[in-house]
Amino acid sequence: MATIATLTQKADGNLEGTLATLNVTAPIVLVPNARKAKDNEPDYRVISRKNGFELGAGWNRISKTTGEEYISVSLSAPEFGTIYGNVAPGEDPNKKVIIWNPAS
């Protein structure tokens, strides 16, 4: 699986970094969804830091195999269609990555 973003955990709960695919390189931020009112609404909004465009959303999940928490993301834009991924720990404790999770 390919790493499509590198993120830094911020003190305010945001995850900031860069989305990088074959066609797109864009600064992004995952912002906790403070307006979440229902369980099925996303826990995070994925926003382009360049223009404020909302690229997608993220949901807190728990791995069935390890019991670890992670964030499942869905990103969508005309330049790349829809991409699914998971936020996973990076090599540095303050870093995270989005791993591409291609649809089966």
Helices and strands as residue ranges (DSSP letters): E 3-9, E 15-20, E 25-32, E 44-48, E 54-62, E 69-77, E 81-89, E 95-100
